[in-house]
């Protein structure tokens, strides 16, 4: 039974979401502050964290950052803030997905299933790959640059793994959205752009002049080095 850590400060929405998740078979621990959610993380050991951004005290962005520092547990942000800068900010902290309120219970459940499915079925191969100055261990899910392990978020790592399956191949944004996030809403292609931005800052010497993760204007992205 999937274990969901729910952090939401709106009492009515907290109760409604908790009830919806429980009815769908999840074991849920619900809290209304970021501090309480963070304290429960090691005790409850969730399979996924579902959190709001506008929390009192420790807000959702900082909570996501601290969760990511502790381990690879998947995080979905559900927020009333839908501007592109808010979405990018949430993803840059390491969230695996970002939903804008109001989101129906069915949509929330679909996103949860997609994130958990990706976490359970990461495509790995028992060997090392060298791409220019990058070494990818698909078995250990470790990426090294100049011998130094890179701290990649789960989404950025999945994006790199998919791009490097076919170096030189151009992947469209909708294709990457389906491969990395397992959903195909055209309006969410900004998830791809934000993740590419985050990946470039990790793997490139100069993020503004990418050597590895290259933009093919009007089509999408491909992996070099070419």
C-alpha positions as CSV (number, residue, x, y, z in Angstrom):
1,X,0.0,0.0,0.0
2,X,1.7,3.3,-1.1
3,X,2.5,5.6,1.8
4,X,1.8,9.3,1.1
5,X,3.0,12.1,3.3
6,X,0.5,15.0,2.8
7,X,1.3,18.5,3.9
8,X,-1.4,21.1,3.4
9,X,-2.4,24.1,5.7
10,X,-6.0,24.5,4.4
11,X,-8.1,22.4,6.9
12,X,-10.9,21.6,4.4
13,X,-8.5,20.8,1.6
14,X,-6.4,18.7,3.9
15,X,-9.3,16.6,5.0
16,X,-10.7,16.3,1.5
17,X,-7.4,15.2,0.0
18,X,-6.7,12.8,2.9
19,X,-10.1,11.1,2.4
20,X,-9.6,10.9,-1.4
21,X,-6.2,9.3,-1.0
22,X,-7.3,6.8,1.6
23,X,-10.3,5.8,-0.5
24,X,-7.8,5.0,-3.3
25,X,-5.9,2.6,-1.1
26,X,-3.0,4.9,0.1
27,X,-1.7,5.0,3.6
28,X,-1.7,8.7,4.4
29,X,0.0,10.8,7.2
30,X,-1.4,14.3,7.0
31,X,0.1,17.5,8.5
32,X,-0.7,21.2,8.3
33,X,2.8,22.7,8.8
34,X,6.1,22.1,7.0
35,X,7.9,21.6,10.3
36,X,5.5,18.7,11.3
37,X,5.8,17.2,7.8
38,X,9.6,17.3,8.0
39,X,9.6,15.8,11.5
40,X,7.4,12.9,10.3
41,X,9.6,12.1,7.2
42,X,12.0,9.7,8.9
43,X,9.3,8.2,11.1
44,X,6.6,7.6,8.5
45,X,9.0,6.8,5.6
46,X,6.7,7.7,2.8
47,X,6.8,6.5,-0.8
48,X,5.8,10.0,-1.9
49,X,5.3,13.5,-0.5
50,X,2.4,15.6,-1.7
51,X,2.8,19.2,-0.5
52,X,1.5,22.7,-0.8
53,X,3.7,25.7,-1.3
54,X,2.0,28.3,0.9
55,X,2.6,26.7,4.2
56,X,3.1,28.8,7.4
57,X,6.6,28.9,8.8
58,X,8.6,26.4,6.8
59,X,7.1,26.8,3.3
60,X,6.7,24.1,0.7
61,X,9.7,25.2,-1.4
62,X,12.1,25.0,1.5
63,X,10.5,21.8,2.7
64,X,11.0,20.2,-0.7
65,X,14.6,21.3,-0.6
66,X,15.2,19.7,2.8
67,X,13.4,16.5,1.8
68,X,15.6,16.3,-1.3
69,X,18.7,16.7,0.9
70,X,17.6,13.7,2.9
71,X,17.1,11.2,0.1
72,X,15.4,10.4,-3.2
73,X,11.7,10.2,-2.0
74,X,9.5,11.6,-4.8
75,X,7.8,14.9,-4.3
76,X,4.8,16.4,-6.0
77,X,4.0,20.1,-5.3
78,X,0.3,21.1,-5.5
79,X,0.0,24.8,-5.4
80,X,-2.3,27.7,-6.2
81,X,0.6,29.5,-7.7
82,X,0.7,28.8,-11.4
83,X,3.0,31.3,-12.9
84,X,5.9,30.0,-14.9
85,X,8.4,31.4,-12.4
86,X,6.6,29.5,-9.6
87,X,6.6,26.2,-11.5
88,X,10.3,26.6,-12.4
89,X,11.1,27.5,-8.8
90,X,9.3,24.4,-7.5
91,X,11.0,22.1,-10.0
92,X,14.4,23.7,-9.3
93,X,14.2,22.6,-5.7
94,X,13.9,19.0,-6.8
95,X,10.2,18.4,-7.1
96,X,9.3,15.5,-9.4
97,X,6.0,17.1,-10.6
98,X,4.0,20.3,-10.1
99,X,0.3,20.6,-10.1
100,X,-1.7,23.9,-10.1
101,X,-4.8,24.1,-7.9
102,X,-7.6,23.4,-8.3
103,X,-6.6,19.9,-9.4
104,X,-9.2,17.1,-9.4
105,X,-8.8,14.0,-7.2
106,X,-8.5,11.9,-10.4
107,X,-5.7,14.1,-11.8
108,X,-3.8,14.0,-8.4
109,X,-4.1,10.3,-8.3
110,X,-2.9,9.9,-11.9
111,X,0.2,12.0,-11.2
112,X,0.9,10.0,-8.0
113,X,0.7,6.7,-9.9
114,X,3.0,8.1,-12.7
115,X,5.6,9.3,-10.2
116,X,5.6,6.1,-8.2
117,X,5.7,4.0,-11.4
118,X,8.8,5.9,-12.6
119,X,10.4,5.4,-9.2
120,X,9.8,1.7,-9.2
121,X,10.8,1.0,-12.8
122,X,13.9,3.1,-13.5
123,X,15.5,1.7,-16.6
124,X,19.1,0.7,-15.7
125,X,21.8,-1.3,-17.4
126,X,24.7,-3.1,-15.6
127,X,27.5,-1.1,-17.1
128,X,29.2,2.3,-17.3
129,X,28.8,4.7,-20.2
130,X,31.2,7.4,-21.1
131,X,29.9,10.5,-22.9
132,X,32.7,13.1,-23.3
133,X,33.6,14.1,-19.8
134,X,30.5,12.4,-18.2
135,X,30.5,8.9,-16.9
136,X,27.0,7.4,-16.3
137,X,26.6,4.3,-14.1
138,X,23.1,3.1,-15.1
139,X,23.2,0.3,-12.5
140,X,24.1,2.6,-9.6
141,X,22.3,5.6,-11.0
142,X,25.4,7.8,-10.5
143,X,26.7,10.4,-12.9
144,X,30.2,11.7,-12.6
145,X,31.9,14.6,-14.2
146,X,35.7,14.7,-14.0
147,X,35.5,11.9,-11.4
148,X,33.1,13.9,-9.2
149,X,29.6,12.6,-8.5
150,X,26.9,15.1,-9.5
151,X,23.9,15.8,-7.3
152,X,21.1,15.4,-9.8
153,X,17.4,15.5,-8.9
154,X,15.4,12.4,-9.9
155,X,13.8,14.2,-12.8
156,X,17.1,15.6,-14.1
157,X,18.6,12.1,-13.8
158,X,15.8,10.5,-15.7
159,X,16.0,13.2,-18.4
160,X,19.7,12.5,-18.8
161,X,19.2,8.7,-18.9
162,X,16.6,9.1,-21.7
163,X,18.6,11.6,-23.7
164,X,21.7,9.4,-23.5
165,X,20.0,6.3,-24.8
166,X,20.3,7.8,-28.3
167,X,23.0,10.4,-28.5
168,X,22.3,12.8,-31.4
169,X,18.6,11.9,-31.6
170,X,16.3,14.9,-31.2
171,X,13.5,14.4,-28.6
172,X,10.5,16.7,-28.8
173,X,9.2,18.3,-25.6
174,X,6.0,16.2,-25.6
175,X,8.2,13.0,-26.1
176,X,10.3,13.9,-23.1
177,X,7.3,14.8,-21.0
178,X,5.9,11.4,-21.7
179,X,9.2,9.6,-21.1
180,X,10.3,11.5,-18.0
181,X,7.0,12.5,-16.3
182,X,4.7,9.9,-17.9
183,X,2.0,12.3,-18.9
184,X,1.4,14.2,-22.1
185,X,-0.4,17.4,-21.3
186,X,0.9,19.9,-23.9
187,X,0.5,22.7,-21.3
188,X,3.1,21.1,-19.1
189,X,6.0,21.1,-21.5
190,X,7.5,23.9,-19.3
191,X,8.4,21.0,-17.0
192,X,10.8,19.9,-19.7
193,X,12.4,23.3,-20.1
194,X,12.8,23.8,-16.4
195,X,14.4,20.3,-16.0
196,X,16.7,20.9,-19.0
197,X,17.8,24.2,-17.3
198,X,18.5,22.4,-14.1
199,X,20.4,19.6,-15.8
200,X,22.6,22.0,-17.8
201,X,23.7,23.8,-14.6
202,X,24.8,20.4,-13.3
203,X,26.6,18.9,-16.3
204,X,27.8,21.8,-18.4
205,X,30.9,23.8,-18.0
206,X,28.9,26.8,-19.2
207,X,25.1,26.4,-18.9
208,X,24.5,29.2,-21.4
209,X,26.7,27.5,-24.0
210,X,25.7,23.8,-23.6
211,X,27.9,21.1,-25.0
212,X,25.9,18.1,-23.9
213,X,22.2,19.0,-23.6
214,X,21.6,20.9,-26.9
215,X,18.5,22.8,-28.1
216,X,17.3,22.1,-31.6
217,X,15.3,25.2,-32.2
218,X,11.7,24.4,-33.2
219,X,12.0,20.7,-32.5
220,X,13.3,19.9,-29.0
221,X,16.5,18.7,-27.4
222,X,19.3,16.2,-28.1
223,X,22.4,14.9,-26.3
224,X,25.9,15.7,-27.6
225,X,28.7,16.0,-27.5
226,X,28.7,16.6,-31.2
